[in-house]
């Protein structure tokens, strides 16, 4: 069995308009989390809903 490298978290940067940021800020505050953590959760959930997602790295 080959040793696989450990899974690494990827980083990305996005830009949103002020009104969207305000919505995210209020939402994050209600969930007692940071805006970045909320954005990561939203992106993760939506990406995994995409057709063909199978969890592989390929």
Backbone torsions as a table, in degrees:
resi	resn	phi	psi	omega
1	UNK	NA	128.8	-178.9
2	UNK	-78.7	148.0	174.2
3	UNK	-80.8	126.9	178.2
4	UNK	-96.9	144.0	177.3
5	UNK	-65.0	150.7	179.5
6	UNK	-63.6	148.9	177.7
7	UNK	-65.7	136.4	-179.7
8	UNK	-116.3	139.6	175.2
9	UNK	-77.2	132.5	179.1
10	UNK	-94.4	149.7	177.5
11	UNK	-111.7	147.6	172.7
12	UNK	-146.8	160.1	179.9
13	UNK	-120.4	134.4	176.8
14	UNK	-127.0	159.4	174.1
15	UNK	-121.5	136.1	177.0
16	UNK	-132.1	157.2	178.8
17	UNK	-72.2	160.5	-175.8
18	UNK	-55.4	-40.9	-177.9
19	UNK	-67.1	-36.8	178.1
20	UNK	-67.6	-42.1	178.7
21	UNK	-61.4	-40.2	179.1
22	UNK	-61.9	-40.8	177.1
23	UNK	-62.2	-48.1	-179.6
24	UNK	-62.9	-38.7	-179.9
25	UNK	-63.4	-44.4	178.9
26	UNK	-65.7	-44.1	178.9
27	UNK	-59.9	-47.4	-179.8
28	UNK	-62.3	-40.9	178.7
29	UNK	-61.5	-40.9	178.7
30	UNK	-63.9	-29.4	-178.9
31	UNK	-99.1	6.5	-180.0
32	UNK	50.7	56.2	176.8
33	UNK	-145.5	169.4	178.5
34	UNK	-80.7	160.6	176.4
35	UNK	-61.7	-41.5	179.7
36	UNK	-62.1	-41.7	179.6
37	UNK	-66.6	-40.9	177.1
38	UNK	-62.4	-46.1	179.7
39	UNK	-60.6	-41.7	178.2
40	UNK	-62.8	-40.8	179.2
41	UNK	-64.9	-43.5	179.4
42	UNK	-62.7	-47.7	-179.3
43	UNK	-61.6	-44.3	179.9
44	UNK	-60.8	-49.3	-179.5
45	UNK	-61.1	-45.5	-177.9
46	UNK	-69.9	-38.4	178.9
47	UNK	-62.6	-39.0	-178.5
48	UNK	-74.0	-14.2	176.1
49	UNK	-82.1	-14.9	-175.4
50	UNK	-63.4	141.0	176.6
51	UNK	-58.0	139.3	177.3
52	UNK	88.9	-5.0	178.2
53	UNK	-69.2	125.7	179.3
54	UNK	-127.1	5.1	177.1
55	UNK	83.2	-1.0	-179.9
56	UNK	-84.3	162.9	179.3
57	UNK	-90.2	9.1	-177.8
58	UNK	-102.2	NA	NA
